């Protein structure tokens, strides 16, 4: 008897609706489950190096893959490959700061700095050394993470989705989990210059490390955008109410702070 074909076919499929347990802002009980150098980071598993970083956020795995910096982008989105160019240096600095931010959850700053304050032969050696500094039980340590919405709708999507911040310039987004139940405090229509437009306080009056200013709250990062006619509530989204993307067009044209993109 021949084996049953594994190709797509008619038949039974569960009708269970999966509800996302990700939320805008503070998410607690997060774990770093993968942090390793890989060589199959290209499209569909093709050859390509990257630092594979994966967080488990309340049962949902969220990839935060980082690639070697081989180029940066100028103000007009022109590609810059000169390692001595300010934009290239900024991209490298952004990547290094992001990795440092993650490692601070597991390794003391002075220890981490001492171990990596030396030249590296390349991206692979850097990733291998950094990964080697993680404690063997790193995947059991509980963390807190801040999720924000994508800056704009991408591809064939009809809305923006929650993501892990790509830049450190918007503030801290990861830390060892802080005990307590935290309540969100968010200003309505804050001025861009307001320094504390979003923050969290627990039942003991302790403020969380995650704080956002008025500019952030007024930006697309803090509110889900959707194409006109799209239903607000879907099984895959949670957090703040969605807004019509046409209504947010003016804000979308606002310049982001530090637009240089990293790729090592």
C-alpha positions as semicolon CSV with decimal commas, in nm:
position;residue;x (nm);y (nm);z (nm)
1;X;0,000;0,000;0,000
2;X;0,139;0,339;-0,096
3;X;0,197;0,606;0,165
4;X;-0,073;0,869;0,215
5;X;0,018;1,187;0,032
6;X;0,122;1,477;0,253
7;X;0,024;1,746;0,003
8;X;-0,262;1,985;0,076
9;X;-0,597;1,811;0,038
10;X;-0,964;1,835;0,136
11;X;-1,061;1,700;0,476
12;X;-1,072;1,788;0,843
13;X;-0,918;2,100;0,994
14;X;-0,967;2,241;1,340
15;X;-1,199;2,541;1,368
16;X;-1,029;2,663;1,684
17;X;-0,960;3,037;1,670
18;X;-0,619;3,128;1,804
19;X;-0,617;3,444;2,012
20;X;-0,295;3,640;2,030
21;X;-0,161;3,684;2,382
22;X;0,071;3,965;2,280
23;X;-0,017;4,315;2,388
24;X;0,108;4,663;2,319
25;X;0,354;4,783;2,581
26;X;0,457;4,578;2,881
27;X;0,455;4,199;2,848
28;X;0,571;3,999;3,151
29;X;0,701;3,646;3,198
30;X;0,902;3,649;2,875
31;X;1,195;3,413;2,810
32;X;1,489;3,424;2,571
33;X;1,477;3,076;2,417
34;X;1,734;3,103;2,138
35;X;2,052;3,306;2,091
36;X;2,291;3,151;1,840
37;X;2,487;3,211;1,521
38;X;2,330;3,051;1,212
39;X;2,434;3,020;0,846
40;X;2,094;2,948;0,684
41;X;1,932;3,288;0,735
42;X;1,861;3,349;0,368
43;X;1,519;3,324;0,203
44;X;1,361;2,982;0,256
45;X;1,666;2,866;0,450
46;X;1,921;2,965;0,190
47;X;2,281;3,040;0,290
48;X;2,322;3,355;0,494
49;X;2,462;3,438;0,836
50;X;2,268;3,590;1,122
51;X;2,232;3,594;1,497
52;X;1,916;3,396;1,567
53;X;1,737;3,552;1,863
54;X;1,397;3,421;1,969
55;X;1,179;3,526;2,262
56;X;0,891;3,325;2,407
57;X;0,626;3,583;2,496
58;X;0,351;3,408;2,691
59;X;0,365;3,105;2,464
60;X;0,419;3,293;2,138
61;X;0,766;3,275;1,987
62;X;0,882;3,608;1,845
63;X;1,189;3,621;1,622
64;X;1,438;3,906;1,660
65;X;1,696;3,791;1,407
66;X;1,997;4,021;1,359
67;X;2,219;4,031;1,050
68;X;2,577;4,146;0,996
69;X;2,607;4,513;0,904
70;X;2,711;4,525;0,540
71;X;2,541;4,852;0,453
72;X;2,351;5,148;0,593
73;X;2,112;5,400;0,439
74;X;2,138;5,775;0,398
75;X;1,866;6,039;0,430
76;X;1,744;5,966;0,078
77;X;1,757;5,590;0,137
78;X;2,075;5,557;-0,069
79;X;2,286;5,254;0,018
80;X;2,612;5,326;0,199
81;X;2,879;5,055;0,218
82;X;3,178;5,260;0,331
83;X;3,268;5,138;0,685
84;X;3,405;5,485;0,763
85;X;3,082;5,665;0,671
86;X;2,889;5,813;0,967
87;X;2,575;5,622;0,867
88;X;2,761;5,291;0,858
89;X;2,920;5,357;1,196
90;X;2,577;5,450;1,336
91;X;2,429;5,123;1,208
92;X;2,709;4,926;1,370
93;X;2,666;5,119;1,694
94;X;2,291;5,049;1,692
95;X;2,342;4,676;1,650
96;X;2,606;4,664;1,924
97;X;2,384;4,862;2,163
98;X;2,090;4,629;2,095
99;X;2,293;4,316;2,170
100;X;2,436;4,483;2,482
101;X;2,081;4,564;2,596
102;X;1,983;4,197;2,573
103;X;2,300;4,074;2,741
104;X;2,254;4,313;3,034
105;X;1,966;4,087;3,141
106;X;2,213;3,805;3,201
107;X;2,566;3,942;3,242
108;X;2,702;4,228;3,455
109;X;2,806;4,530;3,248
110;X;3,170;4,528;3,356
111;X;3,204;4,157;3,281
112;X;3,040;4,189;2,940
113;X;3,245;4,494;2,843
114;X;3,571;4,323;2,944
115;X;3,493;4,014;2,735
116;X;3,404;4,195;2,411
117;X;3,630;4,503;2,424
118;X;3,863;4,364;2,160
119;X;3,870;4,333;1,781
120;X;3,674;4,051;1,621
121;X;3,760;3,875;1,297
122;X;3,400;3,905;1,186
123;X;3,033;3,864;1,266
124;X;3,061;3,491;1,338
125;X;3,328;3,531;1,605
126;X;3,140;3,819;1,765
127;X;2,817;3,616;1,787
128;X;2,995;3,308;1,915
129;X;3,175;3,497;2,192
130;X;2,864;3,682;2,302
131;X;2,650;3,367;2,302
132;X;2,915;3,195;2,511
133;X;2,867;3,453;2,786
134;X;2,506;3,351;2,848
135;X;2,450;3,130;3,155
136;X;2,354;2,771;3,075
137;X;2,006;2,825;3,222
138;X;1,938;3,154;3,038
139;X;1,616;3,018;2,885
140;X;1,459;2,982;3,232
141;X;1,507;3,343;3,338
142;X;1,190;3,554;3,329
143;X;1,208;3,886;3,151
144;X;0,984;4,183;3,078
145;X;0,958;4,309;2,721
146;X;0,798;4,612;2,556
147;X;0,618;4,562;2,225
148;X;0,526;4,841;1,986
149;X;0,339;4,860;1,655
150;X;0,518;4,864;1,322
151;X;0,584;5,213;1,186
152;X;0,382;5,144;0,872
153;X;0,178;4,875;0,698
154;X;0,403;4,643;0,497
155;X;0,360;4,405;0,206
156;X;0,009;4,271;0,149
157;X;-0,099;4,328;0,510
158;X;-0,402;4,539;0,592
159;X;-0,277;4,656;0,931
160;X;0,032;4,701;1,142
161;X;0,133;4,435;1,391
162;X;0,317;4,426;1,722
163;X;0,695;4,398;1,704
164;X;1,005;4,414;1,921
165;X;1,164;4,761;1,895
166;X;1,442;4,779;1,638
167;X;1,620;5,081;1,786
168;X;1,751;5,172;2,128
169;X;1,678;5,541;2,065
170;X;1,316;5,488;2,171
171;X;1,411;5,368;2,519
172;X;1,459;5,044;2,712
173;X;1,248;4,751;2,592
174;X;1,389;4,449;2,780
175;X;1,488;4,382;3,141
176;X;1,483;4,110;3,409
177;X;1,121;4,069;3,518
178;X;1,019;4,314;3,790
179;X;0,788;4,167;4,056
180;X;0,431;4,285;4,087
181;X;0,121;4,356;3,884
182;X;0,171;4,672;3,681
183;X;-0,096;4,919;3,572
184;X;-0,049;5,126;3,260
185;X;-0,070;5,506;3,287
186;X;-0,105;5,675;2,949
187;X;-0,164;6,043;2,877
188;X;-0,424;6,142;2,619
189;X;-0,298;6,374;2,346
190;X;0,035;6,454;2,514
191;X;0,273;6,714;2,375
192;X;0,567;6,563;2,190
193;X;0,796;6,716;2,450
194;X;0,621;6,538;2,739
195;X;0,884;6,313;2,895
196;X;0,652;6,070;3,072
197;X;0,347;6,006;2,853
198;X;0,338;5,630;2,917
199;X;0,459;5,448;3,226
200;X;0,371;5,156;3,455
201;X;0,328;5,133;3,833
202;X;0,275;4,819;4,043
203;X;0,066;4,770;4,358
204;X;0,362;4,874;4,575
205;X;0,408;5,202;4,392
206;X;0,719;5,084;4,209
207;X;0,757;5,231;3,861
208;X;0,872;5,007;3,580
209;X;1,180;5,082;3,370
210;X;0,969;5,114;3,056
211;X;0,876;5,480;3,001
212;X;0,775;5,650;2,674
213;X;0,762;6,018;2,586
214;X;0,494;6,221;2,412
215;X;0,651;6,188;2,068
216;X;0,639;5,809;2,093
217;X;0,275;5,804;2,206
218;X;0,177;6,035;1,919
219;X;0,369;5,825;1,666
220;X;0,250;5,519;1,470
221;X;0,451;5,303;1,712
222;X;0,184;5,348;1,981
223;X;-0,135;5,294;1,778
224;X;-0,228;5,020;1,536
225;X;-0,299;5,140;1,183
226;X;-0,540;4,969;0,946
227;X;-0,663;5,014;0,594
228;X;-1,010;5,166;0,570
229;X;-1,282;4,902;0,595
230;X;-1,075;4,657;0,796
231;X;-1,243;4,523;1,109
232;X;-1,081;4,657;1,426
233;X;-1,088;4,340;1,630
234;X;-0,923;4,026;1,494
235;X;-0,800;3,706;1,661
236;X;-0,438;3,799;1,590
237;X;-0,430;4,150;1,734
238;X;-0,449;4,297;2,079
239;X;-0,362;4,625;2,240
240;X;-0,474;4,977;2,155
241;X;-0,763;5,039;1,912
242;X;-0,677;5,056;1,543
243;X;-0,698;5,380;1,347
244;X;-0,765;5,436;0,979
245;X;-0,432;5,454;0,795
246;X;-0,551;5,749;0,587
247;X;-0,618;5,947;0,903
248;X;-0,264;5,877;1,019
249;X;-0,099;5,967;0,689
250;X;0,030;6,300;0,813
251;X;0,197;6,137;1,111
252;X;0,347;5,872;0,887
253;X;0,539;6,139;0,702
254;X;0,701;6,264;1,021
255;X;1,072;6,194;1,034
256;X;1,179;5,913;1,264
257;X;1,467;5,981;1,495
258;X;1,777;5,808;1,356
259;X;1,668;5,653;1,026
260;X;1,992;5,470;0,944
261;X;1,925;5,100;0,890
262;X;2,154;4,816;0,986
263;X;2,208;4,497;0,799
264;X;2,704;4,435;1,014
